[in-house]
Amino acid sequence: MKIITGIASTTHVDKHGDRFAKSALDGMARQIKEKFIPNLVEHDPKQQVGTVLYGEVFKLSDGEYALGVVTGFFENDDDRKMCESSKPNTLWARSKKHLDIDELLKMHENNGSKGHAKMPSNPTLADLLEMHLDSTQVLPDGRVYKIKRFIASTGDLSINVYAKDHEYEPHFHVISKQRSIDARFDLETLEVISMKTGKIKPNDVKKIQAFFKLRPDKLKFLKEEHERLNK
């Protein structure tokens, strides 16, 4: 089994506008010890590439907290059989030795301001882990609940696309940093479809439309990510 370590989440406000409380991180660490949590490609249970083996909450240099994780990526069928999803995690104690907190602190200080890169066409195991951590939310009961992909931001507005989000025609979400606005925009017309939360100002609608007009590369990326996450 290929072992990779990293920071799954912190108590900082992230680029999606979300913030985990330390108690939530503690809950995740407990759940990881209780049962195997799968790493999936594109939220597909048939494409499990590995499992989370160990998690530990530690303090960052700025006073916030982080959840460090040890993830194992399968290299053969024996690895898969040993780590069946939702079965008791019998490997967490022996996996703890792989988590180097000092190394994670250095990594966070060196890379904390950098966003996640777009998935390469031929992803490595490290790329898959990065996408998993960027795109999934682990609930306190250990379930991987949803995938969302950060596309870009303009001002205090964050542009995101969600997986398996079929309630409306193809769309993306525009969310304010204060979480008071969550608007659904049509993927093709860039017009507002509906409001999930709050009410978006006409000037903010124009701001989003102008952003994509000036950044066609971001619009292309948005459409590619929507297609990838909603196959």
N, C-alpha and C positions, 0 to 999 in steps of 0.2 A: 504494500500500500504506500502510495506517495503521500508524504506528510507536508502540509503547508500551514503556516501560522499567519495570523493577521488580526486586525482590529475590526470587529463586526459592527460596532456602534459605539457612540459616545453620548454624553449628556449635553454636548453642544447642539445648538440649532443647526441642522444640516441644510444642504442646498435645496432640499425639498420643502423647507420650512417646518420640518418635524423636529421634536425634541423628546428624547427618552428620559424619564426620571431614573435616578440611580436604583430605586427599588425595582424598576422594570428590568434593568440590566441584571440585578441580583436574581430576579425570577428566571430570566433566561439561562443564567449560569446553572441554577438548580435543575432546570428542566433538561439541560444538556446532559447532566450527570445521570438523570433518571432513565432517559431513553434515547435511541439513535434518531437524530433529526436529519432527513435526507437533503443532499444538495442536488437540485434538479436543473436540467437545461430547459429554459423556456416554460417553466412551471409544469412540465410533463412528467407524470409519475413513471412513465416507461423509459425516461431518459435520466435515470439517477446515476450520477457520476461519482458520488462519494457520500460521506456523512460527517457530521460534526462530532468530534470525539471528546473535546474538553473545552470548558469556558471558565474564565476567571475575570472578575472585576478588579480594576486597579486604578489608582489615582494618577492623573496626568500632571505635568509640571505647572499648568495654569490653574490647578485646583478642581478641574472637572474630572469626570470618571469615564473609563472606557471598558468595553468588554473584549478581552482578548480571546481568540479561539484557536483551537487546533483542529484542522480539517484533514480527513484522510480521503484521498481519491483512489478509486478502485483500479487495480492493475490486472485482476483476474477474478474468476468466479468464486474462488475461496473467500476473497475479500468481501464480495457481495453477500455471501451466505452468512458470514460472521457478523455483518452489520445490517441486518434487516430492519427496515424502517419501523419505528414505534416499539421495537423490542427493547428490553432492558439494556442500558449501556453498560456493558461489562468491561469496557476498555478505558474508561475515563481516568482511572488511577494511574495506569501505566502510560497514558498519553500526556499526563501533566508535565512530565519532564521535558517535553518538546517546547513548552511555552516559556520563552525568554522575555520576561517583562522589561528588562533594561533595553533589549533590542527593539521591542515594540515602542518604547518611549522615544528612542532615537528615530525610528521610522516615522512616528507621528510628528515629531518636531521638524523633520526634513521634508515631509510630504503632506503635512496637515492641510495646507492651503491649496493643494492640487486636486482637481476633480478627477473622476473616473474617465478613462479613455474609452473610445468606441471599441467594441469587440472586433478584433482582427478577423480576417476571413478564415485563417487557420489557427484557432485559439489553442493556447497551451493550457495546461492544468492551472497555472497561476491566473491566466486570463479568465477561466471559468469561475474560479473562486472570486475574482474581483467583480465579475458580473453578478454573481450570486449575492454578494454582500451589498452591492449597489442597488439591486433590484427587488429584494425581498424583505418582508417584515416578519419577524418571528414573534408570535404571540406568547404571553406568559405560560400557556399550556404546552408550548413546544411546537405548535403547528406553524408551518410556513404558509402565511395567509394570503398575501397578495404581492403582485409584482407591479412596480411602477418605475418608469424610466425618466430621469431628468433630461430634458432636451437643451434648455437654455433659460436665461433670465434677462429681463429688461426692467430696469428700475427696481421696484419692490415686487414685481410680478414674476412668478416662476412658471415655466411651461413644462408640463409633464404628460406622459402617455401611460395608460394602464393596460395591463394584460386582461384578456377575456372580458373586455368591457363592452358588451353587446347590447346594452339597454337602449342606446340611441344609434343613429347612423354614425359611420366612422368619425371620430372626434378626438380632441385632446382637451386637457384641463389647464386652465390658467388660475393659479392660486397666489393670493397675496401673502407676504411674509407674516402678516399678523393672523393669517388663517381666517380672516373675516370674509374673504371672497374666494369662491370656487366656481368658476364659470366653464361651461362646456362650449367649445368652439368646433364648428364643422371643419373637417380636415381639408376639404376642397375649396369651399367658399371663404373660409376664415371668418364667417359670421357667427354670432352667438346663437347657440341652440337653446340653452336653458341655463338656469342658475341652480347649482347644488346648494350653495351657501351664499347669503348676502346679495348684493346688487352691484354690478360692475358699471363704472362710469363710461359714457360714450367716448371720452378722451382716452381711456385705457383700452377700449376696443380698437380705436384707431392706432394706438401705440403698438399693439400686437400685430395688426395688419401691416403697419409700416415696417416693423422689425423684420417680418418674413419677406417683404418686398425688397428690402435692402440686403437681406441675408438668404438668398435662395439655397445656399448650401445647408443652412439650418432647416429649411422647409423640406429639403430632400431627406435629410437625416431623420426628421420627424416622421415622414411617411414611411421610411424604411423601418424605423423602430415600431411604428404602429402595426405594420404588416408582420414583422417578426413576432411580436407579442400576442397577436390576435389570429394566428393561423388556426 
